[in-house]
Amino acid sequence: MGHAEYAKKGKPDILCAAVSALTIGTVNSLEKLAGEKLRTIQNEETGFLKCDFESVLQEKSSFLMDSMIFSLENISREYGDRYLQVKFEEV
């Protein structure tokens, strides 16, 4: 199965691809377009991605993050939280 376990083994996992495109695209935009300094950890085998910000986000960066969260929540509603859960943790 794919990382999201939506597709059968050996088939492309569209949910995993959508989440990957959104998250990696947002991280790239934060770095290249907004100029944010980030520390990222990722594991392609497990689908894990962690992004730490080195400073308080700029307004445009907050907008990028809000847009990503909005899109992920829409995917979760569409396909169900069995495949994607969006959780917030205050740190």
N, C-alpha and C positions, 0 to 999 in steps of 0.2 A: 504494500500500500504506500501511497505518498505520505508526505508529512502531515497533511490534514486528514488523511484516511478517508477521503471522499471517493477517490477513484480505486478501482480494483487493481491488484498487483499487476505491474507491467503496463498499465495505462497511465497517460499523463494526468496529473492531479491539478485540475483547473483552479481549485481553491488555493492550493499551495502556491501556484503560479501567480494568482491574483494578489495574495498577501505578500509574497516576495517582491512583486513589482511595486506595490504601494510602499512597503517599508524601506526597501533599498533605494527606491526613487526619492523618497523623502529624506533619507540620510544623505544621499548625494546632493540633493537640492540645498539642504541645510549647510553643507560644507562649501559647495561651489557657488551657489547663488546668494546665500545669506552670509557667508563668511564665518560660520560658527566653527569653533574648535571643539572637536568631538573625540571621544575615545570609544572605539567599537570593538566588540568581541562577537564573533560569529562562528557557527559550526554548520557547514552545509549538509552534513549527514543527518543531523537532528533537526535542522531548520531554526536553530537558536540564533537570535540576534539581540544584542544588548548595546545600548548607546548611552553613554554618559556625557553630559554637557559640562564644559569647563567653566562656564559662567552663566549668569541669568540670560534667558533667551530674549532676543530682540523681538519687537512687535511682528515683523515679517516672519520670523522663525516660529513664533507662537501660532500664527495663521497657518503655516505649513503643517505643524503638528495637529492643529484642530481639523484641518482638511483630511489628514491621514486617518485620524480617529473617526471622523464622520464616515469615511468610506469603509473602514473596517467594521464599524457598527452596522452599516447597511448590509454588508456581506453576511455578517452574523445573523441578522434578521432574515435575510433571504434564504440562507442555507441551514440555519439552525445552530444553536450553541453546542450541538453535538460535535460539530466540526470546527467552530471558531467561537471562542469566548474572549470578549474584550474586558479586561479587568484593570482597575486603577489601584495603584499603591503609592501612598504618600511616603516620601523618604526625606 
